[in-house]
Structure formats: structure tokens, C-alpha cells
């Protein structure tokens, strides 16, 4: 009697393909190439709000910053990897008020969020120490920040977020109070004001 042979049937487990969750990316396009990008790149991860921050420093005028944000947003959508939010960070500085207004209107029409400052981004830093509602040139901001920090302020300082982070509640309160007061005026009369606090609040949401 021959040995009975048994054929075994291999079982193949077929996995139902699951939809891979896309990264929740936030794009921040900055007017400057150093100050703003270095600051936002220092933010700690916040998986509640986003998976990654994509930060670009373009070094150009206000309208160009917004247009660049639009272009990058549209490209990301076409490639199937869209951003959940897009922010443009720019200053009034010495640009004509007409250009500044044009940038803000262009952003609104194209669903770009603005975190602008009048006159400059350094106002946000200064608000970590004191409430201020007096118009000052950028040079005065830098002098005051240097005095309050106890060292010379440098635009390429990679440690600004770490240095200021403990004072964040003060800055958010001061920036909101300033905005609440200034927003009632015409844009050209809002010096000083900064909307950077709105972007920061978004990045820190729980």
C-alpha cells in the first residue's frame, strides 16, 4: 500500500488596500529669507494641527510673497499633495501703502491667510516684553529688542524662538490687545500692528 500523499493548499492572505492618510502640511511663505523662516522653523511639532511645516523665505516684496504662496499652493494641489493652510508673512516696511493693500486683497481673493506686520516682524518680538502702540521705525525696534535681550539682536539668530518662548503668553495677549485697538482704523493708520499672533495661535492649537 503506497503512502498517501496530501496536497496542501497554501493560503494567501489578501489585504484590502487601505487609504493612506495624506500629510497635513501647512505652507508659510515669508517675505524675509532669515528672520521669519528661522523663527517658524524652530516651532515644535504639533501633531494635533499639522504633520509638517513647509517654510519658504523668498526675499521679495509684499505682492510677490502672496503670489508665490498662491503658485506653491496651486502646484501642490495639482500634484495631489495639497496644503491644509497657506500663510503669507510680510511687512509694510517702506513699501507704498497701495502695494500693501494690493497684497492683502490678492491674498483674500485666493484663500491665502495673512500674518502681516506694520511696520515690521520685529514688532512681534518686542511684544514679548512690552505692550506698545506707538509707531516706530524698524531701527528702533531692533534697539529696543537688543536692550531687552541684553545682547545685540541679529536677524539670523536661530535661537529667537527658544529665547522668547517662555514669554509667549505675554506676546499673544499684547498682540491681541494691539490688534483689537488698531483694526478699527483704516489700514494706513494702523501703525503699529501685527497679525503674526494669529499664525502662532494656529500652530499652537491643542
KOLNU-24907 format. One record per residue (C-alpha): residue number from 1; residue in three letters; x, y, z. Coordinates in nm, 4 decimals. Example, Ala and Ser with C-alpha at 12.3 -4.5 7.8 and 13.67 -1.06 7.14 Angstrom:
<segus>
+-----+-----+----------+----------+----------+
:   n : res :       px :       py :       pz :
+-----+-----+----------+----------+----------+
:   1 : Ala :   1.2300 :  -0.4500 :   0.7800 :
:   2 : Ser :   1.3670 :  -0.1060 :   0.7140 :
+-----+-----+----------+----------+----------+
</segus>
This chain:
<segus>
+-----+-----+----------+----------+----------+
:   n : res :       px :       py :       pz :
+-----+-----+----------+----------+----------+
:   1 : Unk :   0.0000 :   0.0000 :   0.0000 :
:   2 : Unk :   0.1513 :   0.3163 :  -0.1115 :
:   3 : Unk :   0.1984 :   0.6138 :   0.1097 :
:   4 : Unk :  -0.0897 :   0.8538 :   0.0794 :
:   5 : Unk :   0.0198 :   1.1939 :  -0.0195 :
:   6 : Unk :  -0.1623 :   1.5046 :   0.0774 :
:   7 : Unk :  -0.1551 :   1.8212 :  -0.1181 :
:   8 : Unk :  -0.1565 :   2.1253 :   0.0963 :
:   9 : Unk :  -0.3187 :   2.4394 :  -0.0299 :
:  10 : Unk :  -0.1280 :   2.7500 :   0.0593 :
:  11 : Unk :  -0.3438 :   3.0207 :   0.1992 :
:  12 : Unk :  -0.2782 :   3.3652 :   0.0630 :
:  13 : Unk :  -0.3953 :   3.6490 :   0.2812 :
:  14 : Unk :  -0.5142 :   3.9340 :   0.0672 :
:  15 : Unk :  -0.5067 :   4.2697 :   0.2362 :
:  16 : Unk :  -0.7652 :   4.5167 :   0.1403 :
:  17 : Unk :  -0.5745 :   4.8241 :   0.0382 :
:  18 : Unk :  -0.6329 :   5.0976 :   0.2896 :
:  19 : Unk :  -0.6318 :   5.4647 :   0.2073 :
:  20 : Unk :  -0.3106 :   5.6211 :   0.3260 :
:  21 : Unk :  -0.3696 :   5.9460 :   0.5123 :
:  22 : Unk :  -0.2028 :   6.2362 :   0.3429 :
:  23 : Unk :   0.0304 :   6.4549 :   0.5398 :
:  24 : Unk :  -0.1352 :   6.7621 :   0.6856 :
:  25 : Unk :   0.1065 :   7.0261 :   0.5678 :
:  26 : Unk :   0.0934 :   7.3989 :   0.6354 :
:  27 : Unk :   0.2777 :   7.6320 :   0.3991 :
:  28 : Unk :   0.4288 :   7.9545 :   0.5342 :
:  29 : Unk :   0.5750 :   8.1885 :   0.2725 :
:  30 : Unk :   0.7828 :   8.4683 :   0.4247 :
:  31 : Unk :   0.8989 :   8.7974 :   0.2821 :
:  32 : Unk :   1.2379 :   8.7687 :   0.4526 :
:  33 : Unk :   1.4931 :   8.4947 :   0.3995 :
:  34 : Unk :   1.6255 :   8.4863 :   0.7557 :
:  35 : Unk :   1.4218 :   8.6333 :   1.0420 :
:  36 : Unk :   1.0782 :   8.4835 :   0.9798 :
:  37 : Unk :   1.1844 :   8.1448 :   0.8336 :
:  38 : Unk :   1.4315 :   8.0810 :   1.1165 :
:  39 : Unk :   1.1668 :   8.1664 :   1.3748 :
:  40 : Unk :   0.8945 :   7.9415 :   1.2338 :
:  41 : Unk :   1.1327 :   7.6553 :   1.1626 :
:  42 : Unk :   1.2017 :   7.6449 :   1.5356 :
:  43 : Unk :   0.8413 :   7.5707 :   1.6291 :
:  44 : Unk :   0.7965 :   7.2305 :   1.7939 :
:  45 : Unk :   0.5882 :   6.9687 :   1.6162 :
:  46 : Unk :   0.2153 :   6.9790 :   1.6861 :
:  47 : Unk :   0.0512 :   6.6567 :   1.5581 :
:  48 : Unk :  -0.2882 :   6.7851 :   1.6696 :
:  49 : Unk :  -0.2826 :   7.0527 :   1.3983 :
:  50 : Unk :  -0.0273 :   6.9528 :   1.1368 :
:  51 : Unk :   0.2273 :   6.6897 :   1.0376 :
:  52 : Unk :   0.4771 :   6.9229 :   0.8765 :
:  53 : Unk :   0.5521 :   7.2905 :   0.8179 :
:  54 : Unk :   0.6796 :   7.3898 :   0.4764 :
:  55 : Unk :   0.8513 :   7.7273 :   0.5165 :
:  56 : Unk :   0.9801 :   7.9382 :   0.2297 :
:  57 : Unk :   1.1734 :   8.2664 :   0.2523 :
:  58 : Unk :   1.1502 :   8.4481 :  -0.0797 :
:  59 : Unk :   1.3223 :   8.7795 :  -0.0085 :
:  60 : Unk :   1.0927 :   8.9969 :  -0.2166 :
:  61 : Unk :   0.8105 :   9.2492 :  -0.1944 :
:  62 : Unk :   0.4647 :   9.2046 :  -0.0447 :
:  63 : Unk :   0.2699 :   9.1251 :  -0.3614 :
:  64 : Unk :   0.5373 :   8.8786 :  -0.4763 :
:  65 : Unk :   0.5139 :   8.6945 :  -0.1427 :
:  66 : Unk :   0.1401 :   8.6429 :  -0.1810 :
:  67 : Unk :   0.1701 :   8.5432 :  -0.5478 :
:  68 : Unk :   0.4418 :   8.2923 :  -0.4562 :
:  69 : Unk :   0.2135 :   8.1461 :  -0.1906 :
:  70 : Unk :  -0.0631 :   8.1097 :  -0.4495 :
:  71 : Unk :   0.1702 :   7.9429 :  -0.7002 :
:  72 : Unk :   0.3084 :   7.6954 :  -0.4454 :
:  73 : Unk :  -0.0418 :   7.6167 :  -0.3206 :
:  74 : Unk :  -0.1694 :   7.5528 :  -0.6745 :
:  75 : Unk :   0.1299 :   7.3350 :  -0.7624 :
:  76 : Unk :   0.0794 :   7.1256 :  -0.4502 :
:  77 : Unk :  -0.2869 :   7.0736 :  -0.5364 :
:  78 : Unk :  -0.2041 :   6.9670 :  -0.8916 :
:  79 : Unk :   0.0461 :   6.7090 :  -0.7679 :
:  80 : Unk :  -0.2094 :   6.5600 :  -0.5295 :
:  81 : Unk :  -0.0377 :   6.6702 :  -0.2105 :
:  82 : Unk :  -0.2256 :   6.9842 :  -0.1076 :
:  83 : Unk :  -0.1647 :   7.2054 :   0.1913 :
:  84 : Unk :  -0.4329 :   7.2297 :   0.4582 :
:  85 : Unk :  -0.3495 :   7.6007 :   0.5006 :
:  86 : Unk :  -0.1303 :   7.8602 :   0.3342 :
:  87 : Unk :   0.0022 :   8.1704 :   0.5107 :
:  88 : Unk :   0.1843 :   8.4745 :   0.3752 :
:  89 : Unk :   0.4090 :   8.6587 :   0.6212 :
:  90 : Unk :   0.5125 :   9.0074 :   0.5152 :
:  91 : Unk :   0.5765 :   9.3587 :   0.6456 :
:  92 : Unk :   0.4647 :   9.7052 :   0.5483 :
:  93 : Unk :   0.8193 :   9.8459 :   0.5871 :
:  94 : Unk :   0.8841 :  10.1172 :   0.3296 :
:  95 : Unk :   0.6565 :   9.9730 :   0.0622 :
:  96 : Unk :   0.3808 :  10.2069 :  -0.0645 :
:  97 : Unk :   0.0503 :  10.1519 :   0.1161 :
:  98 : Unk :  -0.1099 :  10.0746 :  -0.2213 :
:  99 : Unk :   0.1210 :   9.7740 :  -0.2674 :
: 100 : Unk :   0.0484 :   9.6587 :   0.0858 :
: 101 : Unk :  -0.3272 :   9.6791 :   0.0289 :
: 102 : Unk :  -0.2901 :   9.5016 :  -0.3042 :
: 103 : Unk :  -0.1106 :   9.2130 :  -0.1372 :
: 104 : Unk :  -0.3830 :   9.1764 :   0.1271 :
: 105 : Unk :  -0.6623 :   9.1863 :  -0.1313 :
: 106 : Unk :  -0.4823 :   8.9334 :  -0.3511 :
: 107 : Unk :  -0.4496 :   8.7031 :  -0.0517 :
: 108 : Unk :  -0.8197 :   8.7315 :   0.0379 :
: 109 : Unk :  -0.9306 :   8.6527 :  -0.3169 :
: 110 : Unk :  -0.7113 :   8.3430 :  -0.3276 :
: 111 : Unk :  -0.7757 :   8.1948 :   0.0189 :
: 112 : Unk :  -0.4296 :   8.2852 :   0.1495 :
: 113 : Unk :  -0.4109 :   8.3777 :   0.5178 :
: 114 : Unk :  -0.2049 :   8.6861 :   0.6038 :
: 115 : Unk :   0.0222 :   8.7359 :   0.9041 :
: 116 : Unk :   0.1372 :   9.0856 :   0.8181 :
: 117 : Unk :   0.3068 :   9.3443 :   1.0361 :
: 118 : Unk :   0.3164 :   9.7225 :   1.0287 :
: 119 : Unk :   0.5949 :   9.8235 :   1.0253 :
: 120 : Unk :   0.7964 :   9.5044 :   1.0697 :
: 121 : Unk :   0.8050 :   9.1485 :   1.2023 :
: 122 : Unk :   1.0270 :   9.2616 :   1.4904 :
: 123 : Unk :   0.7183 :   9.4204 :   1.6466 :
: 124 : Unk :   0.6105 :   9.0648 :   1.7342 :
: 125 : Unk :   0.9375 :   9.0109 :   1.9197 :
: 126 : Unk :   0.9035 :   9.3391 :   2.1078 :
: 127 : Unk :   0.5521 :   9.2471 :   2.2238 :
: 128 : Unk :   0.7017 :   8.9557 :   2.4171 :
: 129 : Unk :   0.8340 :   9.2161 :   2.6623 :
: 130 : Unk :   0.6103 :   9.5220 :   2.6463 :
: 131 : Unk :   0.2817 :   9.6422 :   2.5067 :
: 132 : Unk :   0.3497 :   9.9143 :   2.2513 :
: 133 : Unk :   0.1094 :  10.1161 :   2.0384 :
: 134 : Unk :   0.3431 :  10.3922 :   1.9213 :
: 135 : Unk :   0.4691 :  10.3954 :   1.5632 :
: 136 : Unk :   0.8420 :  10.3268 :   1.5450 :
: 137 : Unk :   1.0861 :  10.2652 :   1.2589 :
: 138 : Unk :   1.2472 :   9.9202 :   1.2279 :
: 139 : Unk :   1.5765 :  10.0560 :   1.3633 :
: 140 : Unk :   1.4069 :  10.1482 :   1.6919 :
: 141 : Unk :   1.2526 :   9.8028 :   1.7237 :
: 142 : Unk :   1.5977 :   9.6499 :   1.6899 :
: 143 : Unk :   1.7469 :   9.8835 :   1.9516 :
: 144 : Unk :   1.4698 :   9.8082 :   2.1993 :
: 145 : Unk :   1.4867 :   9.4314 :   2.1410 :
: 146 : Unk :   1.8640 :   9.4341 :   2.1882 :
: 147 : Unk :   1.8268 :   9.6245 :   2.5150 :
: 148 : Unk :   1.5577 :   9.3902 :   2.6464 :
: 149 : Unk :   1.7501 :   9.0775 :   2.5413 :
: 150 : Unk :   2.0724 :   9.2064 :   2.6942 :
: 151 : Unk :   2.2603 :   9.1403 :   2.3719 :
: 152 : Unk :   2.2718 :   9.2638 :   2.0151 :
: 153 : Unk :   1.9761 :   9.1429 :   1.8125 :
: 154 : Unk :   2.0680 :   8.9674 :   1.4884 :
: 155 : Unk :   1.8210 :   8.8885 :   1.2100 :
: 156 : Unk :   1.9849 :   8.5499 :   1.1538 :
: 157 : Unk :   1.9637 :   8.4481 :   1.5205 :
: 158 : Unk :   1.8493 :   8.0835 :   1.5198 :
: 159 : Unk :   1.7617 :   8.0938 :   1.8892 :
: 160 : Unk :   1.4884 :   8.3576 :   1.8944 :
: 161 : Unk :   1.2017 :   8.1134 :   1.9369 :
: 162 : Unk :   1.3749 :   7.9340 :   2.2225 :
: 163 : Unk :   1.4709 :   8.2621 :   2.3876 :
: 164 : Unk :   1.1209 :   8.4088 :   2.3656 :
: 165 : Unk :   0.9021 :   8.1003 :   2.4055 :
: 166 : Unk :   0.8520 :   8.1413 :   2.7813 :
: 167 : Unk :   0.7118 :   8.4875 :   2.7154 :
: 168 : Unk :   0.4660 :   8.3654 :   2.4522 :
: 169 : Unk :   0.1525 :   8.4232 :   2.6664 :
: 170 : Unk :   0.2585 :   8.7856 :   2.7160 :
: 171 : Unk :   0.3171 :   8.8341 :   2.3436 :
: 172 : Unk :  -0.0164 :   8.6793 :   2.2468 :
: 173 : Unk :  -0.2031 :   8.8988 :   2.4942 :
: 174 : Unk :  -0.0231 :   9.2176 :   2.3883 :
: 175 : Unk :  -0.0586 :   9.1449 :   2.0167 :
: 176 : Unk :  -0.4305 :   9.0753 :   2.0507 :
: 177 : Unk :  -0.4927 :   9.3923 :   2.2511 :
: 178 : Unk :  -0.2999 :   9.5946 :   1.9954 :
: 179 : Unk :  -0.4849 :   9.4380 :   1.7022 :
: 180 : Unk :  -0.8225 :   9.4877 :   1.8703 :
: 181 : Unk :  -0.7448 :   9.8557 :   1.9061 :
: 182 : Unk :  -0.5910 :   9.9152 :   1.5638 :
: 183 : Unk :  -0.8261 :   9.7099 :   1.3475 :
: 184 : Unk :  -1.0964 :   9.9728 :   1.3947 :
: 185 : Unk :  -0.8834 :  10.2203 :   1.1988 :
: 186 : Unk :  -0.8045 :  10.2492 :   0.8297 :
: 187 : Unk :  -0.5192 :  10.0204 :   0.7284 :
: 188 : Unk :  -0.2866 :  10.3125 :   0.6611 :
: 189 : Unk :  -0.3468 :  10.4361 :   1.0179 :
: 190 : Unk :  -0.2870 :  10.1035 :   1.1956 :
: 191 : Unk :   0.0854 :  10.1527 :   1.2629 :
: 192 : Unk :   0.1827 :   9.9573 :   1.4691 :
: 193 : Unk :   0.0025 :   9.6247 :   1.4363 :
: 194 : Unk :   0.0910 :   9.2612 :   1.3740 :
: 195 : Unk :  -0.1196 :   8.9592 :   1.2813 :
: 196 : Unk :   0.1647 :   8.7166 :   1.3471 :
: 197 : Unk :  -0.0107 :   8.6184 :   1.6702 :
: 198 : Unk :  -0.2915 :   8.4616 :   1.4655 :
: 199 : Unk :  -0.0484 :   8.2294 :   1.2861 :
: 200 : Unk :   0.1280 :   8.1468 :   1.6132 :
: 201 : Unk :  -0.2023 :   8.0651 :   1.7812 :
: 202 : Unk :  -0.2884 :   7.8333 :   1.4945 :
: 203 : Unk :   0.0420 :   7.6481 :   1.5214 :
: 204 : Unk :  -0.0041 :   7.6080 :   1.8968 :
: 205 : Unk :  -0.3684 :   7.4903 :   1.9000 :
: 206 : Unk :  -0.4482 :   7.1920 :   2.1204 :
+-----+-----+----------+----------+----------+
</segus>
